[in-house]
Structures are given as C-alpha cells and as structure tokens.
Amino acid sequence: MRFDRYIVILLAAILMVGCGVKKKAVSEQPSATGKPEVPSWHTCLVQNARVTVITDEDRLTANVTMQTVHDSMLVISIMPMLGMEMLRVEATPMELTAIDKIHGRYAKTTFAELNKRLTPSLNWDELQQLCTAELPTGEERARCAYIFGEQTIELVIEYNPRKTDVPVRVMNQKLDKYTQVDISKWL
C-alpha cells in the first residue's frame, strides 16, 4: 500500500503521541499539598522541531511548529519546505481537525473515532505533552515506532527549546475554502 507523502506526514503528526508520553499522562503526580500540580505555563510554543518519518517505502523530514494553549487547544503546523504550511492539525480535548492545504481538503474526527483505527490509543493529555515537549524522558529527542494497519511508521522528533507564556496563534483555520472528507479516506 503506497501512502501519499503528505498524508504520511499528517499521520505522523497525529501519531506522534505514541512516543512514550503515555506514562506521564496516566500517572499525574500530586504536589506536597496532595493536589495535582498546576503547570507553570499557560501557552507554549515549540518552533522548528524536526520530525523524520520513516516507513517501509519512504523517509520524509519536515519542520513542525507546535502551539498550545493549556488544556484548551493546540495546533501542529507541518512545513516540509520553504516555511510554507502544507498540513495542519488542530486539536481540542474533544476532537481533531486535519487540514491538507495542498489538496484543499480537511477531516474532523473525535478521539474515540480515531482510536478505532489506531493502536495504541490517542488522548488529549498525551498529545498536549508531546506538543509542549514535556516528555517523561526529559530529553530533547523522541523516537518511536507505530503500526498503522500493515504499515510501520517510525518517528524521530528533535525538539528546539520551548517558549512558554508567549503569544501563540491557535485560532481555528477557516474551513470554507476546503472540501470536507471522511477521516477514513485518509486513514
């Protein structure tokens, strides 16, 4: 099965959460007062993270910018060349919207619907941790393998330093100029 290059990058952006963040998301540590710790940031920006996607057929590298408003919304912008946003994933705690700007289409799905096709499952907390470089390893690089159907997708993410409490642009993309497709067309 041959994947379109941009769809592989888009899938990789969505699947990045399989990179070891599950442990931290599930085991939230209480503070000395017994209450869960409140994050020390409200907004987070990671610019020019380098993501390499390796499949059986291809090896693709792209720059990725991740912008997050804590527990509210995040945007993953994928720019494989010349700083032009070609793919975008917008997420809230309830749903994901994937926008393929090259082909003029988008798909919306809930985490529950997406998890019918993905293993391991994906949730908001893991995605937020990944997009803010809050990996439990404390390293600036994440590496993981993901199986999607019969296709193995390996991801290598190299983070640049994150900036917190800076202005971010996470407003929803206007979708009226794109054609909506069912997420199953991509997955």
C-alpha positions as CSV (number, residue, x, y, z in Angstrom):
1,M,0.0,0.0,0.0
2,R,1.5,3.3,-1.1
3,F,0.8,6.4,1.1
4,D,0.8,9.9,-0.4
5,R,3.8,11.7,1.1
6,Y,1.9,14.5,2.7
7,I,-0.7,12.1,4.2
8,V,2.2,10.2,5.8
9,I,3.5,13.4,7.4
10,L,-0.1,14.2,8.5
11,L,-0.5,10.7,10.0
12,A,2.9,11.1,11.7
13,A,1.8,14.4,13.3
14,I,-1.2,12.7,14.7
15,L,0.6,9.6,15.7
16,M,3.5,11.4,17.5
17,V,1.7,10.7,20.8
18,G,2.9,7.1,20.8
19,C,6.4,8.4,21.6
20,G,6.5,7.5,25.3
21,V,4.2,10.2,26.7
22,K,1.5,7.8,28.0
23,K,3.3,7.1,31.3
24,K,3.3,10.7,32.3
25,A,-0.2,11.4,31.2
26,V,-1.7,8.5,33.2
27,S,0.3,9.0,36.4
28,E,-0.3,12.6,37.3
29,Q,1.9,13.3,40.4
30,P,0.3,15.2,43.3
31,S,2.1,18.1,44.8
32,A,3.1,18.3,48.5
33,T,-0.4,19.5,49.3
34,G,-1.9,16.4,47.8
35,K,-3.4,18.2,44.8
36,P,-2.3,17.7,41.2
37,E,0.4,20.2,40.2
38,V,-0.7,23.1,38.1
39,P,1.5,23.6,35.1
40,S,3.8,26.6,35.2
41,W,2.7,27.8,31.7
42,H,-0.5,28.9,30.0
43,T,0.8,28.9,26.4
44,C,3.6,27.0,24.9
45,L,5.4,27.3,21.6
46,V,7.9,24.9,20.0
47,Q,9.2,26.2,16.7
48,N,11.1,24.3,14.0
49,A,11.0,20.9,15.7
50,R,12.4,18.4,13.2
51,V,10.3,15.4,12.5
52,T,11.6,12.5,10.4
53,V,9.1,9.9,9.3
54,I,10.4,6.5,8.2
55,T,8.1,4.0,6.5
56,D,8.8,0.8,4.6
57,E,8.8,2.9,1.4
58,D,9.9,6.5,2.3
59,R,11.9,8.7,4.6
60,L,10.5,12.2,5.0
61,T,11.7,15.1,7.1
62,A,9.8,18.2,7.9
63,N,9.9,21.2,10.2
64,V,7.0,21.3,12.6
65,T,5.7,24.1,14.8
66,M,3.5,23.2,17.8
67,Q,1.5,25.9,19.6
68,T,-0.6,25.1,22.7
69,V,-3.0,26.8,25.0
70,H,-3.0,24.7,28.2
71,D,-6.0,22.3,28.3
72,S,-7.7,24.2,25.5
73,M,-6.3,23.9,22.0
74,L,-3.2,23.1,20.1
75,V,-2.0,23.5,16.5
76,I,0.6,21.4,14.8
77,S,1.9,23.1,11.6
78,I,3.9,20.9,9.2
79,M,6.2,22.8,6.8
80,P,8.2,20.3,4.7
81,M,9.8,23.1,2.6
82,L,10.4,26.8,2.4
83,G,8.5,27.5,5.6
84,M,5.1,27.1,3.9
85,E,2.4,25.4,6.0
86,M,1.3,22.4,4.0
87,L,-0.5,20.4,6.6
88,R,-2.1,21.4,9.9
89,V,-3.7,19.5,12.8
90,E,-5.9,21.4,15.2
91,A,-7.0,19.7,18.3
92,T,-9.2,20.4,21.3
93,P,-9.8,18.0,24.2
94,M,-12.7,16.6,22.2
95,E,-11.8,16.5,18.5
96,L,-9.1,16.7,15.9
97,T,-9.2,18.5,12.6
98,A,-6.6,17.6,10.0
99,I,-6.2,20.1,7.1
100,D,-4.4,19.2,3.9
101,K,-3.7,22.5,2.4
102,I,-2.0,21.0,-0.7
103,H,-5.1,19.1,-1.8
104,G,-7.6,21.5,-0.4
105,R,-9.4,19.1,2.0
106,Y,-9.9,18.5,5.7
107,A,-11.3,15.9,8.0
108,K,-12.7,16.1,11.5
109,T,-12.8,13.3,14.0
110,T,-13.2,12.7,17.7
111,F,-10.5,10.9,19.7
112,A,-12.9,8.0,20.1
113,E,-13.5,7.6,16.4
114,L,-9.7,7.9,15.7
115,N,-8.9,5.3,18.3
116,K,-11.0,2.7,16.4
117,R,-8.2,2.8,13.8
118,L,-5.1,3.4,16.0
119,T,-3.1,1.4,18.3
120,P,-2.1,2.5,20.9
121,S,-4.9,4.8,21.5
122,L,-4.6,8.6,21.5
123,N,-5.8,11.1,24.1
124,W,-5.7,14.8,24.7
125,D,-3.2,14.7,27.6
126,E,-0.6,12.7,25.6
127,L,-0.9,15.0,22.6
128,Q,-0.6,18.1,24.8
129,Q,2.5,16.7,26.5
130,L,4.1,15.8,23.2
131,C,3.4,19.2,21.7
132,T,4.9,21.0,24.7
133,A,8.0,18.8,24.8
134,E,7.0,17.5,28.3
135,L,8.3,14.1,27.6
136,P,8.9,12.0,30.7
137,T,12.4,11.1,29.4
138,G,13.5,14.8,29.9
139,E,15.3,14.5,26.6
140,E,15.2,16.8,23.6
141,R,14.6,13.9,21.2
142,A,11.9,11.3,21.0
143,R,11.9,8.1,18.9
144,C,9.1,5.6,18.5
145,A,7.6,3.1,16.1
146,Y,3.9,2.9,15.4
147,I,1.9,0.3,13.5
148,F,-0.9,1.6,11.3
149,G,-2.7,-1.3,9.6
150,E,0.1,-3.2,7.9
151,Q,2.3,-0.1,7.7
152,T,5.1,0.5,10.2
153,I,5.8,4.2,10.8
154,E,8.9,5.2,12.8
155,L,9.1,8.8,14.1
156,V,12.1,10.7,15.3
157,I,11.3,14.1,16.8
158,E,14.0,16.6,17.6
159,Y,12.8,19.5,19.7
160,N,14.1,23.0,19.8
161,P,13.8,24.8,23.2
162,R,10.2,25.6,24.0
163,K,8.9,29.0,24.9
164,T,6.2,29.4,27.5
165,D,3.7,32.2,28.1
166,V,4.3,33.8,24.7
167,P,1.7,34.7,22.2
168,V,0.5,31.8,20.1
169,R,-1.8,31.7,17.1
170,V,-4.1,28.8,17.6
171,M,-7.3,30.2,16.1
172,N,-9.3,27.7,14.1
173,Q,-8.5,27.7,10.4
174,K,-11.4,28.9,8.3
175,L,-12.5,25.7,6.5
176,D,-14.9,27.1,4.0
177,K,-12.3,27.0,1.2
178,Y,-11.6,23.3,1.8
179,T,-13.6,20.2,1.0
180,Q,-14.5,18.1,3.9
181,V,-13.7,14.4,3.6
182,D,-14.3,11.5,5.9
183,I,-11.3,10.7,8.1
184,S,-11.5,7.1,6.8
185,K,-10.4,8.4,3.3
186,W,-7.1,9.3,4.9
187,L,-6.8,6.5,7.3
